[in-house]
Amino acid sequence: MANIKANAKSARRDAKRRIANRAAKSKCKTAIKQFTVNAQANNKEEAEVAFRQMVKLLDTAAGKGLYHKKTVARKKSRMAKLLNQISA
């Protein structure tokens, strides 16, 4: 435990932020997995819905600084490529 008040407060804030960041990253990973499952099953309509949800979550996470913007761009690009390969 911190001896200085400011450090104790910082530790409390860090703990809250860590929990929120972990939850947001987990949502992103779940959305990516949902999209991937639908894409591999050739469910075009469901994959498109999952893709839009995934893009929204990734963009939000990038805005909050959870992911670098180029990491998000790379993930979205790869998933869009996978979406376009699905036979209707």
C-alpha positions in Angstrom: 0.0 0.0 0.0 1.2 3.5 -0.8 2.4 5.8 2.0 1.5 9.0 0.2 -2.1 10.0 -0.3 -1.7 10.9 -3.9 -0.1 7.6 -4.7 -3.0 5.8 -2.9 -5.5 7.7 -4.9 -3.6 6.9 -8.1 -3.6 3.2 -7.2 -7.4 3.3 -6.7 -7.9 5.0 -10.1 -5.6 2.6 -11.8 -7.5 -0.4 -10.4 -10.8 1.0 -11.7 -9.3 1.8 -15.1 -7.7 -1.6 -15.4 -11.1 -3.3 -14.8 -12.9 -1.1 -17.4 -10.1 -1.6 -19.9 -10.2 -5.4 -19.4 -13.9 -5.4 -19.9 -13.7 -3.3 -23.1 -10.9 -5.5 -24.6 -12.9 -8.6 -23.7 -15.9 -7.2 -25.6 -13.7 -6.6 -28.6 -12.3 -10.1 -28.6 -15.8 -11.6 -28.2 -17.1 -9.5 -31.2 -14.1 -10.6 -33.3 -14.8 -14.2 -32.4 -18.5 -13.9 -33.2 -17.7 -12.5 -36.6 -15.1 -15.2 -37.3 -17.5 -18.0 -36.4 -20.2 -16.6 -38.7 -17.7 -16.0 -41.5 -16.3 -19.5 -41.3 -19.9 -20.9 -41.3 -20.7 -18.8 -44.5 -23.5 -17.0 -42.7 -23.2 -13.8 -44.8 -26.1 -11.8 -43.2 -25.0 -12.6 -39.6 -21.4 -12.0 -40.5 -22.2 -8.5 -41.8 -24.1 -7.7 -38.6 -21.3 -9.0 -36.5 -18.8 -7.1 -38.6 -20.5 -3.8 -38.1 -20.7 -4.4 -34.3 -17.0 -5.4 -34.3 -15.9 -2.3 -36.2 -17.9 -0.1 -33.8 -16.3 -1.7 -30.7 -12.8 -1.6 -32.2 -13.1 2.1 -33.2 -14.3 3.0 -29.7 -11.5 1.1 -28.1 -8.9 2.8 -30.3 -10.4 6.2 -29.4 -10.0 5.3 -25.7 -6.4 4.3 -26.3 -6.9 0.6 -25.6 -5.5 -0.3 -29.1 -3.3 1.6 -31.4 -5.2 3.0 -34.4 -3.1 1.1 -36.9 -3.7 -2.2 -35.0 -7.4 -1.5 -35.3 -7.1 -0.7 -39.0 -5.2 -3.9 -39.6 -7.8 -6.0 -37.8 -10.7 -4.3 -39.6 -8.9 -4.8 -43.0 -8.3 -8.5 -42.4 -11.9 -9.0 -41.3 -13.3 -7.1 -44.2 -11.2 -9.2 -46.5 -12.7 -12.3 -44.9 -16.2 -10.9 -45.2 -15.7 -10.3 -48.9 -14.6 -13.9 -49.4 -17.8 -15.3 -48.0 -20.0 -16.9 -50.8 -23.5 -15.5 -50.6 
